[in-house]
Amino acid sequence: MDAAPRYYGIAANATPEARCFAEWLESELARQNTKQA
C-alpha cells in the first residue's frame, strides 16, 4: 500500500484508530454515493 496520506488528510503515521475510522468513513461515503446513484 502506498505510504502517502490517503484519507482526508490523515497522515500515514496516524494511530491505528484514526486510520480505521478514516477507512470506515470512506467506505460509508462510498456506500451512500452508490445508494444515491
PDB file of N, CA, C and O in Angstrom:
ATOM      1  N   MET A   1       0.845  -1.194   0.000  1.00  0.00           N
ATOM      2  CA  MET A   1       0.000   0.000   0.000  1.00  0.00           C
ATOM      3  C   MET A   1       0.879   1.243   0.000  1.00  0.00           C
ATOM      4  O   MET A   1       1.958   1.272   0.591  1.00  0.00           O
ATOM      5  N   ASP A   2       0.390   2.248  -0.669  1.00  0.00           N
ATOM      6  CA  ASP A   2       1.135   3.499  -0.721  1.00  0.00           C
ATOM      7  C   ASP A   2       1.219   4.105   0.675  1.00  0.00           C
ATOM      8  O   ASP A   2       0.226   4.143   1.402  1.00  0.00           O
ATOM      9  N   ALA A   3       2.394   4.572   1.045  1.00  0.00           N
ATOM     10  CA  ALA A   3       2.584   5.130   2.383  1.00  0.00           C
ATOM     11  C   ALA A   3       2.138   6.584   2.471  1.00  0.00           C
ATOM     12  O   ALA A   3       2.118   7.159   3.560  1.00  0.00           O
ATOM     13  N   ALA A   4       1.782   7.184   1.343  1.00  0.00           N
ATOM     14  CA  ALA A   4       1.363   8.586   1.346  1.00  0.00           C
ATOM     15  C   ALA A   4       0.011   8.745   2.029  1.00  0.00           C
ATOM     16  O   ALA A   4      -0.773   7.797   2.072  1.00  0.00           O
ATOM     17  N   PRO A   5      -0.271   9.923   2.560  1.00  0.00           N
ATOM     18  CA  PRO A   5      -1.588  10.159   3.166  1.00  0.00           C
ATOM     19  C   PRO A   5      -2.690   9.929   2.143  1.00  0.00           C
ATOM     20  O   PRO A   5      -2.569  10.344   0.990  1.00  0.00           O
ATOM     21  N   ARG A   6      -3.766   9.267   2.563  1.00  0.00           N
ATOM     22  CA  ARG A   6      -4.841   8.954   1.638  1.00  0.00           C
ATOM     23  C   ARG A   6      -6.190   9.460   2.114  1.00  0.00           C
ATOM     24  O   ARG A   6      -7.000   9.897   1.296  1.00  0.00           O
ATOM     25  N   TYR A   7      -6.455   9.414   3.410  1.00  0.00           N
ATOM     26  CA  TYR A   7      -7.809   9.637   3.891  1.00  0.00           C
ATOM     27  C   TYR A   7      -7.979  11.019   4.495  1.00  0.00           C
ATOM     28  O   TYR A   7      -7.584  11.255   5.637  1.00  0.00           O
ATOM     29  N   TYR A   8      -8.566  11.936   3.733  1.00  0.00           N
ATOM     30  CA  TYR A   8      -8.973  13.229   4.273  1.00  0.00           C
ATOM     31  C   TYR A   8      -7.874  13.901   5.075  1.00  0.00           C
ATOM     32  O   TYR A   8      -8.146  14.502   6.114  1.00  0.00           O
ATOM     33  N   GLY A   9      -6.640  13.809   4.610  1.00  0.00           N
ATOM     34  CA  GLY A   9      -5.552  14.487   5.290  1.00  0.00           C
ATOM     35  C   GLY A   9      -5.007  13.742   6.496  1.00  0.00           C
ATOM     36  O   GLY A   9      -4.121  14.254   7.180  1.00  0.00           O
ATOM     37  N   ILE A  10      -5.514  12.543   6.777  1.00  0.00           N
ATOM     38  CA  ILE A  10      -4.950  11.763   7.892  1.00  0.00           C
ATOM     39  C   ILE A  10      -3.635  11.148   7.421  1.00  0.00           C
ATOM     40  O   ILE A  10      -3.596  10.411   6.435  1.00  0.00           O
ATOM     41  N   ALA A  11      -2.576  11.458   8.130  1.00  0.00           N
ATOM     42  CA  ALA A  11      -1.253  11.040   7.687  1.00  0.00           C
ATOM     43  C   ALA A  11      -1.064   9.531   7.808  1.00  0.00           C
ATOM     44  O   ALA A  11      -1.781   8.851   8.542  1.00  0.00           O
ATOM     45  N   ALA A  12      -0.072   9.027   7.062  1.00  0.00           N
ATOM     46  CA  ALA A  12       0.205   7.595   7.077  1.00  0.00           C
ATOM     47  C   ALA A  12       0.663   7.134   8.458  1.00  0.00           C
ATOM     48  O   ALA A  12       0.559   5.950   8.777  1.00  0.00           O
ATOM     49  N   ASN A  13       1.170   8.055   9.283  1.00  0.00           N
ATOM     50  CA  ASN A  13       1.641   7.671  10.611  1.00  0.00           C
ATOM     51  C   ASN A  13       0.588   7.934  11.680  1.00  0.00           C
ATOM     52  O   ASN A  13       0.904   7.983  12.869  1.00  0.00           O
ATOM     53  N   ALA A  14      -0.660   8.104  11.260  1.00  0.00           N
ATOM     54  CA  ALA A  14      -1.738   8.309  12.233  1.00  0.00           C
ATOM     55  C   ALA A  14      -1.927   7.035  13.054  1.00  0.00           C
ATOM     56  O   ALA A  14      -1.447   5.965  12.679  1.00  0.00           O
ATOM     57  N   THR A  15      -2.626   7.161  14.168  1.00  0.00           N
ATOM     58  CA  THR A  15      -2.859   5.994  15.021  1.00  0.00           C
ATOM     59  C   THR A  15      -3.737   4.984  14.296  1.00  0.00           C
ATOM     60  O   THR A  15      -4.509   5.361  13.415  1.00  0.00           O
ATOM     61  N   PRO A  16      -3.632   3.711  14.651  1.00  0.00           N
ATOM     62  CA  PRO A  16      -4.494   2.692  14.029  1.00  0.00           C
ATOM     63  C   PRO A  16      -5.971   3.041  14.153  1.00  0.00           C
ATOM     64  O   PRO A  16      -6.751   2.783  13.237  1.00  0.00           O
ATOM     65  N   GLU A  17      -6.357   3.627  15.285  1.00  0.00           N
ATOM     66  CA  GLU A  17      -7.756   4.004  15.465  1.00  0.00           C
ATOM     67  C   GLU A  17      -8.165   5.053  14.437  1.00  0.00           C
ATOM     68  O   GLU A  17      -9.236   4.961  13.837  1.00  0.00           O
ATOM     69  N   ALA A  18      -7.315   6.040  14.240  1.00  0.00           N
ATOM     70  CA  ALA A  18      -7.635   7.101  13.287  1.00  0.00           C
ATOM     71  C   ALA A  18      -7.710   6.551  11.870  1.00  0.00           C
ATOM     72  O   ALA A  18      -8.595   6.924  11.100  1.00  0.00           O
ATOM     73  N   ARG A  19      -6.784   5.666  11.528  1.00  0.00           N
ATOM     74  CA  ARG A  19      -6.800   5.085  10.183  1.00  0.00           C
ATOM     75  C   ARG A  19      -8.027   4.200  10.006  1.00  0.00           C
ATOM     76  O   ARG A  19      -8.651   4.207   8.945  1.00  0.00           O
ATOM     77  N   CYS A  20      -8.373   3.446  11.032  1.00  0.00           N
ATOM     78  CA  CYS A  20      -9.553   2.583  10.952  1.00  0.00           C
ATOM     79  C   CYS A  20     -10.799   3.435  10.749  1.00  0.00           C
ATOM     80  O   CYS A  20     -11.650   3.103   9.924  1.00  0.00           O
ATOM     81  N   PHE A  21     -10.910   4.533  11.497  1.00  0.00           N
ATOM     82  CA  PHE A  21     -12.064   5.405  11.342  1.00  0.00           C
ATOM     83  C   PHE A  21     -12.103   6.014   9.953  1.00  0.00           C
ATOM     84  O   PHE A  21     -13.168   6.107   9.344  1.00  0.00           O
ATOM     85  N   ALA A  22     -10.940   6.432   9.444  1.00  0.00           N
ATOM     86  CA  ALA A  22     -10.907   7.039   8.117  1.00  0.00           C
ATOM     87  C   ALA A  22     -11.333   6.030   7.049  1.00  0.00           C
ATOM     88  O   ALA A  22     -12.047   6.382   6.110  1.00  0.00           O
ATOM     89  N   GLU A  23     -10.900   4.792   7.191  1.00  0.00           N
ATOM     90  CA  GLU A  23     -11.290   3.766   6.217  1.00  0.00           C
ATOM     91  C   GLU A  23     -12.789   3.507   6.299  1.00  0.00           C
ATOM     92  O   GLU A  23     -13.452   3.344   5.275  1.00  0.00           O
ATOM     93  N   TRP A  24     -13.324   3.470   7.526  1.00  0.00           N
ATOM     94  CA  TRP A  24     -14.773   3.286   7.678  1.00  0.00           C
ATOM     95  C   TRP A  24     -15.518   4.459   7.055  1.00  0.00           C
ATOM     96  O   TRP A  24     -16.510   4.267   6.352  1.00  0.00           O
ATOM     97  N   LEU A  25     -15.041   5.675   7.314  1.00  0.00           N
ATOM     98  CA  LEU A  25     -15.706   6.855   6.788  1.00  0.00           C
ATOM     99  C   LEU A  25     -15.721   6.833   5.267  1.00  0.00           C
ATOM    100  O   LEU A  25     -16.741   7.129   4.645  1.00  0.00           O
ATOM    101  N   GLU A  26     -14.582   6.479   4.668  1.00  0.00           N
ATOM    102  CA  GLU A  26     -14.515   6.432   3.209  1.00  0.00           C
ATOM    103  C   GLU A  26     -15.484   5.395   2.655  1.00  0.00           C
ATOM    104  O   GLU A  26     -16.177   5.655   1.671  1.00  0.00           O
ATOM    105  N   SER A  27     -15.537   4.220   3.281  1.00  0.00           N
ATOM    106  CA  SER A  27     -16.441   3.176   2.793  1.00  0.00           C
ATOM    107  C   SER A  27     -17.892   3.592   2.984  1.00  0.00           C
ATOM    108  O   SER A  27     -18.741   3.287   2.147  1.00  0.00           O
ATOM    109  N   GLU A  28     -18.182   4.285   4.077  1.00  0.00           N
ATOM    110  CA  GLU A  28     -19.547   4.731   4.341  1.00  0.00           C
ATOM    111  C   GLU A  28     -19.980   5.773   3.306  1.00  0.00           C
ATOM    112  O   GLU A  28     -21.106   5.733   2.811  1.00  0.00           O
ATOM    113  N   LEU A  29     -19.081   6.701   2.986  1.00  0.00           N
ATOM    114  CA  LEU A  29     -19.401   7.699   1.966  1.00  0.00           C
ATOM    115  C   LEU A  29     -19.585   7.036   0.603  1.00  0.00           C
ATOM    116  O   LEU A  29     -20.482   7.410  -0.152  1.00  0.00           O
ATOM    117  N   ALA A  30     -18.752   6.068   0.288  1.00  0.00           N
ATOM    118  CA  ALA A  30     -18.876   5.370  -0.986  1.00  0.00           C
ATOM    119  C   ALA A  30     -20.205   4.620  -1.055  1.00  0.00           C
ATOM    120  O   ALA A  30     -20.844   4.578  -2.107  1.00  0.00           O
ATOM    121  N   ARG A  31     -20.615   4.034   0.058  1.00  0.00           N
ATOM    122  CA  ARG A  31     -21.882   3.302   0.091  1.00  0.00           C
ATOM    123  C   ARG A  31     -23.050   4.260  -0.137  1.00  0.00           C
ATOM    124  O   ARG A  31     -23.992   3.932  -0.858  1.00  0.00           O
ATOM    125  N   GLN A  32     -22.991   5.430   0.470  1.00  0.00           N
ATOM    126  CA  GLN A  32     -24.066   6.399   0.292  1.00  0.00           C
ATOM    127  C   GLN A  32     -24.103   6.906  -1.153  1.00  0.00           C
ATOM    128  O   GLN A  32     -25.179   7.079  -1.725  1.00  0.00           O
ATOM    129  N   ASN A  33     -22.942   7.139  -1.730  1.00  0.00           N
ATOM    130  CA  ASN A  33     -22.893   7.601  -3.119  1.00  0.00           C
ATOM    131  C   ASN A  33     -23.480   6.554  -4.052  1.00  0.00           C
ATOM    132  O   ASN A  33     -24.184   6.889  -5.005  1.00  0.00           O
ATOM    133  N   THR A  34     -23.190   5.281  -3.777  1.00  0.00           N
ATOM    134  CA  THR A  34     -23.727   4.213  -4.616  1.00  0.00           C
ATOM    135  C   THR A  34     -25.241   4.134  -4.471  1.00  0.00           C
ATOM    136  O   THR A  34     -25.959   3.897  -5.442  1.00  0.00           O
ATOM    137  N   LYS A  35     -25.715   4.337  -3.242  1.00  0.00           N
ATOM    138  CA  LYS A  35     -27.147   4.242  -2.985  1.00  0.00           C
ATOM    139  C   LYS A  35     -27.902   5.377  -3.676  1.00  0.00           C
ATOM    140  O   LYS A  35     -29.034   5.188  -4.121  1.00  0.00           O
ATOM    141  N   GLN A  36     -27.282   6.549  -3.767  1.00  0.00           N
ATOM    142  CA  GLN A  36     -27.940   7.700  -4.385  1.00  0.00           C
ATOM    143  C   GLN A  36     -27.942   7.600  -5.903  1.00  0.00           C
ATOM    144  O   GLN A  36     -28.813   8.177  -6.554  1.00  0.00           O
ATOM    145  N   ALA A  37     -26.987   6.883  -6.480  1.00  0.00           N
ATOM    146  CA  ALA A  37     -26.853   6.831  -7.932  1.00  0.00           C
ATOM    147  C   ALA A  37     -28.054   6.138  -8.578  1.00  0.00           C
ATOM    148  O   ALA A  37     -28.106   6.006  -9.801  1.00  0.00           O
TER     149      ALA A  37
END
